Each structure stands twice: as structure tokens, then as C-alpha cells.
Amino acid sequence: AASYDRLARFELADRAYAAAVHLGGETPATLNNLGYSYMLRGDLKAARAKFMKALAGDPDNPKIVNNLRLLNASYQYIARSVDR
């Protein structure tokens, strides 16, 4: 799924994420990757929801914490762009 994200083939990424969730459940790692996928697409609300769910399952995971920081930076960048 992450490889499809890098290629911007999000419809294929969605299928791969759905298969991963079906096989292994909504693990923090899968939720984190899904959140990142949504962030790449510009769906920051969905990204935050997935990151927060991932963080609830693994609160000390540095990758999840870092992705939330990236997401927050994205919000700040968008807010500054609108103000200009």
C-alpha cells in the first residue's frame, strides 16, 4: 500500500490497506500508514483521525508522533497560505 502511495495510485493503495486490515486488523502501524496516505492526498481530517487512533494503540511510537507533527505543520502552512 505504501508503495502505491508513493506512486500516487491511491485507489490501489486503498485496496491494499483494506486487505491489510482484513488480515491483521487495525494495528497502530496500519493506521499510521493509512493516516500518512490520507495526508498525502490532502485529506487532513481523515489523516488526523487515523493518526489519533494509531496513537491510542501505541502512544510511545515515535513514527506516529512524528507524523502528527508533520500534519500539524501542514495545517499551519495552509493557514498561513490563506492569510496571505
Secondary structure, 3 states (H helix, E strand, C coil): CHHHHHCCCHHHHHHHHHHHHHHHCCCHHHHHHHHHHHHHHCCHHHHHHHHHHHHHHCCCCHHHHHHHHHHHHHHHHHHHHHHC
